[in-house]
Amino acid sequence: MTPQTRRTGRTGRPPRLSQEAILTAAQHLLDEEGPEHLSMRRLAQELSSTAMALYHHVRDKDELLLLLLERHAQRFPRPELPADPRDRLIAASQALHDILAECPWIVEVLASDDLMAVSALWIVENMIDAGIECGLSPEEAVYAYRVIWYYTAGELTIRVNRERHHAGLERPPHRDRAFATLEPEEFPRLASLAGQWEEITTRDTHSEGLVAIVDGLLSRTGAAARRAT
């Protein structure tokens, strides 16, 4: 019997680390597992490296997230925005939704109200500028931006969490089973809608809601009246 040749030493070089390789691996982890599971130690395991080696390229997790936010923002094309300020506010708000919808983990990162991509601030600039041109005061325009941001972030968070949760279910959701047992005498409206509830509530109605919110904000602050005078 021929004895097996014993291997000694390394059989190949470890993967070469670079900031781009680190960002790509981090992006993959964020897409698959979300920000709550991202750590320098976890990222090092993904790259078959050590956390200490990563710190030669990225200072810490916050810098890593900032680099990822900037990279995503710079890749997103700037749309041609309408001249009419109301339409521009709606279009810029839709752009905010679209850039976040491509990477839902960004919503969770931005929700800390700390980290942000400077390259994406053109959206906020246009939203606030359009609001002021519609007749809002600067304070009202910032308020309008925040309301739209909360609506957008909430819509995306609920949608992503719903899809993630329902994908792992092996039975109908508890809500569907609960709705099926509602007594019409006690819940007449909900009982009549029980069979349609999932279809109605999972429709993509973000754009319609956005228009309603913008028009409501402009009307509530008296901007619509000021524009007409």
WOCOR-V907967 format. One record per backbone hydrogen bond with DSSP energy under -0.5 kcal/mol. NH is the residue of the N-H (numbers start at 0). CO is the residue of the C=O. E is the energy in kcal/mol with one decimal. If there is no record, write none. Layout:
[[NH CO E] [NH CO E]]
This chain:
[[2 0 -0.5] [21 17 -2.3] [22 18 -2.5] [23 19 -2.4] [24 20 -2.1] [25 21 -2.5] [26 22 -2.6] [27 23 -1.9] [28 24 -2.1] [29 25 -2.6] [30 26 -2.4] [31 27 -2.1] [32 28 -3.3] [33 28 -0.8] [33 29 -1.1] [36 33 -1.4] [37 34 -1.3] [38 36 -0.5] [42 38 -2.6] [43 39 -2.1] [44 40 -1.9] [45 41 -1.8] [46 42 -1.5] [47 44 -1.3] [48 43 -3.0] [53 49 -1.4] [54 50 -1.4] [55 52 -1.0] [56 53 -2.1] [57 53 -2.3] [63 59 -2.0] [64 60 -2.6] [65 61 -2.4] [66 62 -2.4] [67 63 -2.0] [68 64 -2.7] [69 65 -2.5] [70 66 -2.4] [71 67 -2.3] [72 68 -2.4] [73 69 -2.5] [74 70 -1.2] [75 71 -0.8] [75 72 -0.6] [76 74 -0.5] [78 76 -0.6] [80 78 -0.7] [87 83 -2.6] [88 84 -2.4] [89 85 -2.1] [90 86 -2.6] [91 87 -2.7] [92 88 -2.0] [93 89 -2.2] [94 90 -2.0] [95 91 -1.9] [96 92 -1.9] [97 93 -2.6] [98 94 -2.4] [99 95 -1.6] [100 96 -2.5] [101 97 -1.2] [102 98 -0.5] [102 99 -0.7] [105 102 -2.3] [106 103 -1.1] [107 103 -0.8] [108 104 -1.7] [109 105 -3.1] [110 106 -1.7] [111 108 -1.2] [112 109 -2.3] [117 115 -0.6] [119 116 -1.6] [120 117 -1.6] [122 119 -1.6] [123 119 -0.7] [124 120 -2.9] [125 121 -2.1] [126 122 -2.3] [127 123 -2.6] [128 124 -2.5] [129 125 -2.4] [130 126 -2.0] [131 127 -2.2] [132 128 -2.2] [133 129 -1.5] [134 131 -1.4] [135 130 -2.3] [140 136 -2.7] [141 137 -2.1] [142 138 -2.2] [143 139 -2.7] [144 140 -2.3] [145 141 -2.4] [146 142 -2.4] [147 143 -2.3] [148 144 -2.6] [149 145 -2.7] [150 146 -2.3] [151 147 -2.6] [152 148 -3.1] [153 149 -2.5] [154 150 -2.4] [155 151 -2.3] [156 152 -2.5] [157 153 -2.4] [158 154 -2.0] [159 155 -2.6] [160 156 -2.5] [161 157 -2.5] [162 158 -2.3] [163 159 -2.5] [164 160 -2.6] [165 161 -2.9] [166 162 -1.7] [167 163 -0.7] [167 164 -0.9] [168 165 -1.1] [176 172 -1.7] [177 173 -2.6] [178 174 -2.8] [179 175 -1.7] [180 176 -0.5] [180 177 -1.1] [181 178 -1.4] [183 181 -0.5] [185 182 -1.0] [186 182 -3.0] [190 186 -2.7] [191 187 -1.6] [192 188 -1.1] [193 189 -0.8] [193 190 -0.6] [195 192 -1.5] [196 192 -1.4] [199 195 -2.7] [200 196 -2.8] [201 197 -1.3] [202 199 -0.8] [204 202 -1.3] [208 204 -2.5] [209 205 -2.7] [210 206 -2.2] [211 207 -2.0] [212 208 -2.4] [213 209 -2.7] [214 210 -2.5] [215 211 -2.1] [216 212 -2.7] [217 213 -2.5] [218 214 -2.2] [219 215 -2.8] [220 216 -1.7] [221 218 -1.1] [222 217 -1.4] [223 217 -1.4] [225 221 -2.0] [226 222 -2.4] [227 223 -1.4] [228 224 -0.9]]
